[in-house]
Structure formats: structure tokens, C-alpha cells
Amino acid sequence: MQTTLIKNHLFFFAKTIGIKKISGGMGKIMDSKNENKLRIFTEFLFFDNFNVLSIILKIRFLNFFMINYFLKLIIISFFLFFLFLKYNIAENNQILLNEVLPGILLYYGENEEPNEINKGAIANKVAIIGNKSILVYDTGPSKQFAKSFIKELRKYSKKPIKYLVISHRHFDHAYGIEVYIKKKVTIFIDKTEYFYLKKEGPLINNLLIKNLGFNENNINFDDISDEKINFLDDSIEVNLGNRRVLIKNLGIAHTKGDLIAYDYNTNTYITGDVIFIGRAAAFSDANIPMWINVINNKLNLSWDYLIPGHGSIINNMLELNDTKNWLYFLDNAVKQAISEGDMISEIFQYPLPKEIHHLKMKSITLRQGIKKQLNLYRKKYIE
Ligand SMILES: [Zn+2]
């Protein structure tokens, strides 16, 4: 019954535009101008624009059921369109890269906590393009992100990705590493940071899967072996073809060993999490006094631009104060808490100097790192 009805509708639909026969059920339509040629319904719809237009013009002559049929078609099209949109957003297939300086592409990570929407893509990632090859700085939080990053990068350059610098082990910078291992990219990371990446990685990754809905297939730590990694404890200069880039281990600071890059063509530092702009710097795995020393003494090449690990690109030394003032505050707060025997809850009551008022994510960052720092500072005092 239903089938006959549909066929009738189709027949009526065909009749209104001068088609004589329908054969082969729903799928096939015989063209009135070329009776020997069977045509697929969709082919007919997409290629006979004139006929489609005539359908639209003749719609007022159609009977009630026919209009119903078109309405259904429209509703289904809309449904499919939104399904398509939803799929694309959910899979986060496309990421945005900007050429912020000649030959330097930046994925800008928003200053926000990792959540189910950003899927941990909260840190900056950079690609430097030379005449012969490309250097990528930081992988992003997952295999999926790294793949999207490379796909987007390919719109700008087809040159081989020869080097990958992993600034440090934190997931938002390092968990896309597998994609680059498979591509046989030369990878640089600090040795101790690599050790911790492997040691604490599986536990952290489980938390990301549970709490942020990360893909189970996000990263497989068993696939990562140190044969494929170069441990950098001082510095190395690479040439990407008319473009020299310095890769340097600044030593203990934000983590046990932070790798930075410096592009001589544009006098640009890419610092990873040694520098945070606009938000409180995460300090759970840091040595705060050594970090302050690194910022003051080890970023010693003259620079025109600096791309931080989090926050916007800067061109002025004074803006480093976003990180420095926060670290000074932490250093003072931890020392004060120890000397006065204050509890963690009391540290939260300490007045904030006005230079750090504008920083985002202060209390969550403080909560994440303060306990560990209290223990570290206490040990130091006892020694
Ligand atoms: Zn970090």
C-alpha cells in the first residue's frame, strides 16, 4: 500500500515535468527526451536544473500529497545537513592556523581550562616553514589534534616536516607525539621530561579519557620508544633551507627541562610554557626560583617577537611581567606560609599584588600547584 502510494507520487511528479515512464521502482527514471536512457533519480535531480526549476514553479498545481512529499524531502535534507555539521564540529576536523609572521604558522590556544569542547587544545603550537623543510613546535593534546594540525599545515606548505620540538611533557603540548614518530620526524625533548612523559602519561591519559571525554585511542604510550627520540640537554641549530632555527634546553624551570626555539629570520622566540601571557602560569612541576632565573638570564638573544606557551604573541620585554610577577607572588606566598605556619586555605586569603589582578585562572592554578610547592620549599629549608 505504502509502496504504491510512493510510486503514484513519483509518477505524478514525473508527469508534471513531461516524463512518460518510471521503471525499476523508486530509483530509476526514464528521460522523456531520451527514452533509451535510464537515469538515477538523484542524477536527474542534480543535473537537470531546468527540470528541477520547473518542479518548483509547478508546485502550486500539485496535489496535497505531492506537497507533503516535498516537505518531507526538505525536512530530511535539513536533518542531514545538521547531522553533517554536528559530525564535523564534534570530530574537530578543522583547526585554525594563522601565519603570524612570514613562514611562521600559529595555532592559538585560548586561555581556558581543558574541557570537553576544546579537548585540551589550550596551548599554542607553531610550525616554522623553510625553503626545504618544516619544524613543528609542540604536538597538541592528542593524535587527532596532531593529524588535524598537519592537514591544515599542508594548505600552506607541502614540504617535509623534518623536526619536532616537544617543549615539555605536559599533555597539552606533547600527547600528539605518535603521529610524528610514525612520520619519522626527528624529535627533540629533554631526557627527564621524556622519562616523566612515559611514567605518568598513562595515568594522566586515563583522567583525560574519563573527565574530558578524550578518545580512547588518544595516545598509546607503548608505541613510544626512546630509539626514536633525540634527547637534547644543551642546544642545536637546524637549517630548514634559508632559515636557521636554534633549539635550546633552558634547563629546570616550568618543568625539569624546557626546550625553546629561536627563529633567526624573524628574531622570534618560541618559549613553550617558560612564558604565559594573560593567565596565571601553571607551576605544579616547576622549580619557581630557577624558573625566575631562566626568564631573567637565559632568554638572552635579542628578540622582536615572542610566542609563549599560552596567550598571545608579544613584542615587548615588559609583557614578560605576566609570568614574572605571578612567580614572584608564588615564591613570596610559599615562603610566608612556611615561616608563619599557614595552611593552604590561608594562602588563598593572601592579598594579590595589583600587577597580577588581570591574569586569568589564578585560583584554579594556585589550587593545582600549591601543595607540591609547599613540600618542595619545606625540603629545601630543612636541607
Ligand atoms: Zn606546561
Residues whose N, C-alpha, C, O or C-beta is under 5 A from the ligand:
A	BS01	ZN	H170 D273
